Amino acid sequence: MRYENYKRALCLLDPYGIGLEWRILTTAGRMRTIDLFLNFPIEGINRNVLWSRPEGVAEEDLRRMTLFWGDASWRDVAYVPELNLFGDVDIVKRPGNEPIVKAFRSRLREVAGFAFVPEPIPMRNTKGAVVYYLFFASHNAAGDRVARSIFEKYRKGRLS
């Protein structure tokens, strides 16, 4: 899908856990011809990597998260130093999903190079827990308007 050929593609990425590699997203962003939807697997990320105390996370899961994120900067987003009762510094997870989701959205724009990345929508299971965030990324203003419109309707509960 070369930009010079005036062709476009729509890519749907639904990785199993954190099995997606960041290079796929940067390739799509640099091509400037691909609009994409990504199911950002926050539930799998939280379950496997973003533990309240990171020292117990398996090395393989840390490696997969770094491949998914593109570099190790996710650690600075996800964790913060905190003084404990004894005056020592512990590394603990930042509360909530927002810091990691916000940083990933910024990476899609600033690192992968997509011109348009609206705020993703949280997708919930039947118990109301967020299992993934649906991202849209594009270089196409018309596609961005359509995606934002659909996302806004979903947020307001007008889509089922």
Buried (B, 14 or more C-beta within 10 A) or exposed (E): EEEEEEEBEEBEBEBEBBEBBBEBBBEBBEBBBBBBBBBBBBBBBBEBBBBEEBEEBEEEBBEBBBBBBBEEEBBEBBBEEEEEEEEEEBEBBBEEBEBBBEBBBEBBBEBBBBEBBBBBBBBEEEEEEBBBBBBBBBBBEEBBEBBBEBBBEBEEEEEE
